[in-house]
Amino acid sequence: MKSATVRRLKRFVLRQLDLGEYLEHPGDGRRWPRIPAALLVWAQLVGFVLRETSFHALEALVRSRALRQLALSRGFGEDTLAYFTARLDPTPTRAALCRLARQAKRRKSFGGWIGLAVDGTAAGRSSRESCSLCRPQYNGEHEVTGYQHSLSLVSLVGGGLSLPLDVEPYGPGDSEMAASQRALGRVVEQLGRRFADYVVADGYYAGAPFLSQLAAWGLPALVRLKSNLPELFTAAQQRFATQPSKLTIQRGADRIEIWDASDFDPWEGLDWETVRVLRYRQHKPDGQLIEAYWLTNLPWQRVDSERLYDFAKSRWEIENQGFNDAKNRYGLTHIAHHQSQSIVARWLLLLLALTVERLYRQRYLHRGRRPAYTAIEFVRWLRLSLGAAPSLDSG
């Protein structure tokens, strides 16, 4: 297998992913640009893939001897990036993310059923309020102790390849629920209502307005059932406590017991005929027991108990392959330029870089009998390639 290089990665982006038009027209809002937008966007995508997330680190990188190996024609300063991202329209990047998802589905990059996961998180803290997205944080005495930035993420899950699709910030006076609905609505509009097979979310989203909105979009819901729905939760606990498990399956070394019933009554305001509740108890080899309840309107005739369990477990992909990777590897929590439009633009570019990296590493490079690069192996190969001398064509 050929080693991974930044030049080969860019060739993949232009030829296989067909992102050349996006790179040329990413939504640049500068009135008199002196440095091409394509160069600045590509530099930031490469920076995220190489895990160099600050503008200062990018400036040092593009002004080093590695410039040619980065597939860049010239260097620039961190003030250029700040000025550029503060005027970058997020719409083209959002469209590019969804177009890559549609392209991946056409090329059968996903295996089996595809879900949409939605969740919120905090990313980026500061000691003072510096932009419209800063949300105050309070201590027990209701005193402001600092500020943070919050966002909702929508991601493709369950198909063997987790790809982030959109991010929506929410500032003071806004909420995770409202931001999630805005982001999910854009994704459904871009991808179409038949693209995904279900939407999976945590118990925070187990409310009639959100579930009714999913029904209006034609999307089945699978949401964690917790004590915030006390009547349904208590009814499910009481019923399943007196019944043997319906099914026992094995997932690796774990033994999973599953209970499943489709005849629970909906609560007031929910326009479902009945509510289906799934309960599982996951027994781990070390004796640890994990128990969870989930509610859904997916009929048993379409999705059996074992598959519904797999759908429920796919929610963790937005935590592990979404938030954890973005924060710990790609710098989601770092604020390169504390200006609201720049923050959102950088979040979206991070998602695009993560999507490009996964499509290249997990699908394009891993073909046939070729072994798959791990994420850290891939980054090491790219870093090593920056010190390689360019090959010269003597023909």
Secondary structure as a PSIPRED ss2 file (coil, helix, strand):
# PSIPRED VFORMAT (PSIPRED V4.0)

   1 M C   1.000  0.000  0.000
   2 K C   1.000  0.000  0.000
   3 S C   1.000  0.000  0.000
   4 A C   1.000  0.000  0.000
   5 T C   1.000  0.000  0.000
   6 V H   0.000  1.000  0.000
   7 R H   0.000  1.000  0.000
   8 R H   0.000  1.000  0.000
   9 L H   0.000  1.000  0.000
  10 K H   0.000  1.000  0.000
  11 R H   0.000  1.000  0.000
  12 F H   0.000  1.000  0.000
  13 V H   0.000  1.000  0.000
  14 L H   0.000  1.000  0.000
  15 R H   0.000  1.000  0.000
  16 Q H   0.000  1.000  0.000
  17 L C   1.000  0.000  0.000
  18 D C   1.000  0.000  0.000
  19 L C   1.000  0.000  0.000
  20 G H   0.000  1.000  0.000
  21 E H   0.000  1.000  0.000
  22 Y H   0.000  1.000  0.000
  23 L H   0.000  1.000  0.000
  24 E H   0.000  1.000  0.000
  25 H C   1.000  0.000  0.000
  26 P C   1.000  0.000  0.000
  27 G C   1.000  0.000  0.000
  28 D E   0.000  0.000  1.000
  29 G C   1.000  0.000  0.000
  30 R C   1.000  0.000  0.000
  31 R C   1.000  0.000  0.000
  32 W C   1.000  0.000  0.000
  33 P C   1.000  0.000  0.000
  34 R C   1.000  0.000  0.000
  35 I C   1.000  0.000  0.000
  36 P C   1.000  0.000  0.000
  37 A H   0.000  1.000  0.000
  38 A H   0.000  1.000  0.000
  39 L H   0.000  1.000  0.000
  40 L H   0.000  1.000  0.000
  41 V H   0.000  1.000  0.000
  42 W H   0.000  1.000  0.000
  43 A H   0.000  1.000  0.000
  44 Q H   0.000  1.000  0.000
  45 L H   0.000  1.000  0.000
  46 V H   0.000  1.000  0.000
  47 G H   0.000  1.000  0.000
  48 F H   0.000  1.000  0.000
  49 V H   0.000  1.000  0.000
  50 L C   1.000  0.000  0.000
  51 R C   1.000  0.000  0.000
  52 E C   1.000  0.000  0.000
  53 T C   1.000  0.000  0.000
  54 S C   1.000  0.000  0.000
  55 F H   0.000  1.000  0.000
  56 H H   0.000  1.000  0.000
  57 A H   0.000  1.000  0.000
  58 L H   0.000  1.000  0.000
  59 E H   0.000  1.000  0.000
  60 A H   0.000  1.000  0.000
  61 L H   0.000  1.000  0.000
  62 V H   0.000  1.000  0.000
  63 R C   1.000  0.000  0.000
  64 S C   1.000  0.000  0.000
  65 R C   1.000  0.000  0.000
  66 A C   1.000  0.000  0.000
  67 L C   1.000  0.000  0.000
  68 R H   0.000  1.000  0.000
  69 Q H   0.000  1.000  0.000
  70 L H   0.000  1.000  0.000
  71 A C   1.000  0.000  0.000
  72 L C   1.000  0.000  0.000
  73 S C   1.000  0.000  0.000
  74 R C   1.000  0.000  0.000
  75 G C   1.000  0.000  0.000
  76 F C   1.000  0.000  0.000
  77 G C   1.000  0.000  0.000
  78 E H   0.000  1.000  0.000
  79 D H   0.000  1.000  0.000
  80 T H   0.000  1.000  0.000
  81 L H   0.000  1.000  0.000
  82 A H   0.000  1.000  0.000
  83 Y H   0.000  1.000  0.000
  84 F H   0.000  1.000  0.000
  85 T H   0.000  1.000  0.000
  86 A C   1.000  0.000  0.000
  87 R C   1.000  0.000  0.000
  88 L E   0.000  0.000  1.000
  89 D C   1.000  0.000  0.000
  90 P H   0.000  1.000  0.000
  91 T H   0.000  1.000  0.000
  92 P H   0.000  1.000  0.000
  93 T H   0.000  1.000  0.000
  94 R H   0.000  1.000  0.000
  95 A H   0.000  1.000  0.000
  96 A H   0.000  1.000  0.000
  97 L H   0.000  1.000  0.000
  98 C H   0.000  1.000  0.000
  99 R H   0.000  1.000  0.000
 100 L H   0.000  1.000  0.000
 101 A H   0.000  1.000  0.000
 102 R H   0.000  1.000  0.000
 103 Q H   0.000  1.000  0.000
 104 A H   0.000  1.000  0.000
 105 K H   0.000  1.000  0.000
 106 R H   0.000  1.000  0.000
 107 R C   1.000  0.000  0.000
 108 K C   1.000  0.000  0.000
 109 S C   1.000  0.000  0.000
 110 F C   1.000  0.000  0.000
 111 G C   1.000  0.000  0.000
 112 G C   1.000  0.000  0.000
 113 W C   1.000  0.000  0.000
 114 I C   1.000  0.000  0.000
 115 G E   0.000  0.000  1.000
 116 L E   0.000  0.000  1.000
 117 A E   0.000  0.000  1.000
 118 V E   0.000  0.000  1.000
 119 D E   0.000  0.000  1.000
 120 G E   0.000  0.000  1.000
 121 T E   0.000  0.000  1.000
 122 A E   0.000  0.000  1.000
 123 A E   0.000  0.000  1.000
 124 G E   0.000  0.000  1.000
 125 R E   0.000  0.000  1.000
 126 S E   0.000  0.000  1.000
 127 S C   1.000  0.000  0.000
 128 R C   1.000  0.000  0.000
 129 E C   1.000  0.000  0.000
 130 S C   1.000  0.000  0.000
 131 C C   1.000  0.000  0.000
 132 S C   1.000  0.000  0.000
 133 L C   1.000  0.000  0.000
 134 C C   1.000  0.000  0.000
 135 R E   0.000  0.000  1.000
 136 P E   0.000  0.000  1.000
 137 Q E   0.000  0.000  1.000
 138 Y E   0.000  0.000  1.000
 139 N C   1.000  0.000  0.000
 140 G C   1.000  0.000  0.000
 141 E C   1.000  0.000  0.000
 142 H C   1.000  0.000  0.000
 143 E C   1.000  0.000  0.000
 144 V E   0.000  0.000  1.000
 145 T E   0.000  0.000  1.000
 146 G E   0.000  0.000  1.000
 147 Y E   0.000  0.000  1.000
 148 Q E   0.000  0.000  1.000
 149 H E   0.000  0.000  1.000
 150 S E   0.000  0.000  1.000
 151 L E   0.000  0.000  1.000
 152 S E   0.000  0.000  1.000
 153 L E   0.000  0.000  1.000
 154 V E   0.000  0.000  1.000
 155 S E   0.000  0.000  1.000
 156 L E   0.000  0.000  1.000
 157 V E   0.000  0.000  1.000
 158 G C   1.000  0.000  0.000
 159 G C   1.000  0.000  0.000
 160 G C   1.000  0.000  0.000
 161 L C   1.000  0.000  0.000
 162 S C   1.000  0.000  0.000
 163 L E   0.000  0.000  1.000
 164 P E   0.000  0.000  1.000
 165 L E   0.000  0.000  1.000
 166 D E   0.000  0.000  1.000
 167 V E   0.000  0.000  1.000
 168 E E   0.000  0.000  1.000
 169 P E   0.000  0.000  1.000
 170 Y E   0.000  0.000  1.000
 171 G C   1.000  0.000  0.000
 172 P C   1.000  0.000  0.000
 173 G C   1.000  0.000  0.000
 174 D C   1.000  0.000  0.000
 175 S C   1.000  0.000  0.000
 176 E H   0.000  1.000  0.000
 177 M H   0.000  1.000  0.000
 178 A H   0.000  1.000  0.000
 179 A H   0.000  1.000  0.000
 180 S H   0.000  1.000  0.000
 181 Q H   0.000  1.000  0.000
 182 R H   0.000  1.000  0.000
 183 A H   0.000  1.000  0.000
 184 L H   0.000  1.000  0.000
 185 G H   0.000  1.000  0.000
 186 R H   0.000  1.000  0.000
 187 V H   0.000  1.000  0.000
 188 V H   0.000  1.000  0.000
 189 E H   0.000  1.000  0.000
 190 Q H   0.000  1.000  0.000
 191 L H   0.000  1.000  0.000
 192 G C   1.000  0.000  0.000
 193 R C   1.000  0.000  0.000
 194 R C   1.000  0.000  0.000
 195 F C   1.000  0.000  0.000
 196 A C   1.000  0.000  0.000
 197 D C   1.000  0.000  0.000
 198 Y E   0.000  0.000  1.000
 199 V E   0.000  0.000  1.000
 200 V E   0.000  0.000  1.000
 201 A E   0.000  0.000  1.000
 202 D C   1.000  0.000  0.000
 203 G H   0.000  1.000  0.000
 204 Y H   0.000  1.000  0.000
 205 Y H   0.000  1.000  0.000
 206 A C   1.000  0.000  0.000
 207 G C   1.000  0.000  0.000
 208 A H   0.000  1.000  0.000
 209 P H   0.000  1.000  0.000
 210 F H   0.000  1.000  0.000
 211 L H   0.000  1.000  0.000
 212 S H   0.000  1.000  0.000
 213 Q H   0.000  1.000  0.000
 214 L H   0.000  1.000  0.000
 215 A H   0.000  1.000  0.000
 216 A H   0.000  1.000  0.000
 217 W H   0.000  1.000  0.000
 218 G C   1.000  0.000  0.000
 219 L C   1.000  0.000  0.000
 220 P C   1.000  0.000  0.000
 221 A E   0.000  0.000  1.000
 222 L E   0.000  0.000  1.000
 223 V E   0.000  0.000  1.000
 224 R E   0.000  0.000  1.000
 225 L E   0.000  0.000  1.000
 226 K C   1.000  0.000  0.000
 227 S C   1.000  0.000  0.000
 228 N C   1.000  0.000  0.000
 229 L C   1.000  0.000  0.000
 230 P H   0.000  1.000  0.000
 231 E H   0.000  1.000  0.000
 232 L H   0.000  1.000  0.000
 233 F H   0.000  1.000  0.000
 234 T H   0.000  1.000  0.000
 235 A H   0.000  1.000  0.000
 236 A H   0.000  1.000  0.000
 237 Q H   0.000  1.000  0.000
 238 Q H   0.000  1.000  0.000
 239 R H   0.000  1.000  0.000
 240 F H   0.000  1.000  0.000
 241 A H   0.000  1.000  0.000
 242 T C   1.000  0.000  0.000
 243 Q C   1.000  0.000  0.000
 244 P C   1.000  0.000  0.000
 245 S C   1.000  0.000  0.000
 246 K C   1.000  0.000  0.000
 247 L E   0.000  0.000  1.000
 248 T E   0.000  0.000  1.000
 249 I E   0.000  0.000  1.000
 250 Q E   0.000  0.000  1.000
 251 R E   0.000  0.000  1.000
 252 G C   1.000  0.000  0.000
 253 A C   1.000  0.000  0.000
 254 D E   0.000  0.000  1.000
 255 R E   0.000  0.000  1.000
 256 I E   0.000  0.000  1.000
 257 E E   0.000  0.000  1.000
 258 I E   0.000  0.000  1.000
 259 W E   0.000  0.000  1.000
 260 D E   0.000  0.000  1.000
 261 A E   0.000  0.000  1.000
 262 S E   0.000  0.000  1.000
 263 D E   0.000  0.000  1.000
 264 F E   0.000  0.000  1.000
 265 D C   1.000  0.000  0.000
 266 P C   1.000  0.000  0.000
 267 W C   1.000  0.000  0.000
 268 E C   1.000  0.000  0.000
 269 G C   1.000  0.000  0.000
 270 L C   1.000  0.000  0.000
 271 D C   1.000  0.000  0.000
 272 W C   1.000  0.000  0.000
 273 E C   1.000  0.000  0.000
 274 T C   1.000  0.000  0.000
 275 V E   0.000  0.000  1.000
 276 R E   0.000  0.000  1.000
 277 V E   0.000  0.000  1.000
 278 L E   0.000  0.000  1.000
 279 R E   0.000  0.000  1.000
 280 Y E   0.000  0.000  1.000
 281 R E   0.000  0.000  1.000
 282 Q E   0.000  0.000  1.000
 283 H E   0.000  0.000  1.000
 284 K C   1.000  0.000  0.000
 285 P C   1.000  0.000  0.000
 286 D C   1.000  0.000  0.000
 287 G C   1.000  0.000  0.000
 288 Q C   1.000  0.000  0.000
 289 L E   0.000  0.000  1.000
 290 I E   0.000  0.000  1.000
 291 E E   0.000  0.000  1.000
 292 A E   0.000  0.000  1.000
 293 Y E   0.000  0.000  1.000
 294 W E   0.000  0.000  1.000
 295 L E   0.000  0.000  1.000
 296 T E   0.000  0.000  1.000
 297 N C   1.000  0.000  0.000
 298 L C   1.000  0.000  0.000
 299 P C   1.000  0.000  0.000
 300 W C   1.000  0.000  0.000
 301 Q C   1.000  0.000  0.000
 302 R C   1.000  0.000  0.000
 303 V C   1.000  0.000  0.000
 304 D C   1.000  0.000  0.000
 305 S H   0.000  1.000  0.000
 306 E H   0.000  1.000  0.000
 307 R H   0.000  1.000  0.000
 308 L H   0.000  1.000  0.000
 309 Y H   0.000  1.000  0.000
 310 D H   0.000  1.000  0.000
 311 F H   0.000  1.000  0.000
 312 A H   0.000  1.000  0.000
 313 K H   0.000  1.000  0.000
 314 S C   1.000  0.000  0.000
 315 R C   1.000  0.000  0.000
 316 W H   0.000  1.000  0.000
 317 E H   0.000  1.000  0.000
 318 I H   0.000  1.000  0.000
 319 E H   0.000  1.000  0.000
 320 N H   0.000  1.000  0.000
 321 Q H   0.000  1.000  0.000
 322 G H   0.000  1.000  0.000
 323 F H   0.000  1.000  0.000
 324 N H   0.000  1.000  0.000
 325 D H   0.000  1.000  0.000
 326 A H   0.000  1.000  0.000
 327 K H   0.000  1.000  0.000
 328 N H   0.000  1.000  0.000
 329 R C   1.000  0.000  0.000
 330 Y C   1.000  0.000  0.000
 331 G C   1.000  0.000  0.000
 332 L C   1.000  0.000  0.000
 333 T C   1.000  0.000  0.000
 334 H C   1.000  0.000  0.000
 335 I C   1.000  0.000  0.000
 336 A C   1.000  0.000  0.000
 337 H C   1.000  0.000  0.000
 338 H C   1.000  0.000  0.000
 339 Q C   1.000  0.000  0.000
 340 S H   0.000  1.000  0.000
 341 Q H   0.000  1.000  0.000
 342 S H   0.000  1.000  0.000
 343 I H   0.000  1.000  0.000
 344 V H   0.000  1.000  0.000
 345 A H   0.000  1.000  0.000
 346 R H   0.000  1.000  0.000
 347 W H   0.000  1.000  0.000
 348 L H   0.000  1.000  0.000
 349 L H   0.000  1.000  0.000
 350 L H   0.000  1.000  0.000
 351 L H   0.000  1.000  0.000
 352 L H   0.000  1.000  0.000
 353 A H   0.000  1.000  0.000
 354 L H   0.000  1.000  0.000
 355 T H   0.000  1.000  0.000
 356 V H   0.000  1.000  0.000
 357 E H   0.000  1.000  0.000
 358 R H   0.000  1.000  0.000
 359 L H   0.000  1.000  0.000
 360 Y H   0.000  1.000  0.000
 361 R H   0.000  1.000  0.000
 362 Q H   0.000  1.000  0.000
 363 R H   0.000  1.000  0.000
 364 Y H   0.000  1.000  0.000
 365 L C   1.000  0.000  0.000
 366 H C   1.000  0.000  0.000
 367 R C   1.000  0.000  0.000
 368 G C   1.000  0.000  0.000
 369 R C   1.000  0.000  0.000
 370 R C   1.000  0.000  0.000
 371 P C   1.000  0.000  0.000
 372 A C   1.000  0.000  0.000
 373 Y C   1.000  0.000  0.000
 374 T C   1.000  0.000  0.000
 375 A H   0.000  1.000  0.000
 376 I H   0.000  1.000  0.000
 377 E H   0.000  1.000  0.000
 378 F H   0.000  1.000  0.000
 379 V H   0.000  1.000  0.000
 380 R H   0.000  1.000  0.000
 381 W H   0.000  1.000  0.000
 382 L H   0.000  1.000  0.000
 383 R H   0.000  1.000  0.000
 384 L H   0.000  1.000  0.000
 385 S H   0.000  1.000  0.000
 386 L C   1.000  0.000  0.000
 387 G C   1.000  0.000  0.000
 388 A C   1.000  0.000  0.000
 389 A C   1.000  0.000  0.000
 390 P C   1.000  0.000  0.000
 391 S C   1.000  0.000  0.000
 392 L C   1.000  0.000  0.000
 393 D C   1.000  0.000  0.000
 394 S C   1.000  0.000  0.000
 395 G C   1.000  0.000  0.000
